[in-house]
């Protein structure tokens, strides 16, 4: 049976810090170079302004910054 891929929101809300970080690392490891640049740019954008709109594919970046800042989603 294949491993289930859960939403980043599931790991943010219900997972432990370790589970969230492990899932985030798996996600980033599977990105192409262009996607990694988009992810890094999104991290910078959300660090500068946490109220920026979340575009498609930026959910992990948003939740990573929110978790680091201790914000409740």
DARA-V150645 format. One record per pair of residues at least 12 apart in sequence whose C-alpha atoms are under 8 Angstrom apart, sorted by the first residue. I is the first residue (numbers start at 1). GAP is how many residues later the second one is. If there is no record, write none. Layout:
I:GAP + I:GAP
This chain:
8:12 + 8:15 + 8:16 + 8:51 + 8:52 + 8:55 + 9:54 + 11:12 + 12:51 + 12:55 + 24:36 + 39:19 + 39:22 + 40:21 + 42:16 + 42:19 + 42:20 + 43:18 + 43:19 + 43:21 + 43:22 + 46:15 + 46:16 + 46:19 + 47:18 + 50:12 + 50:16
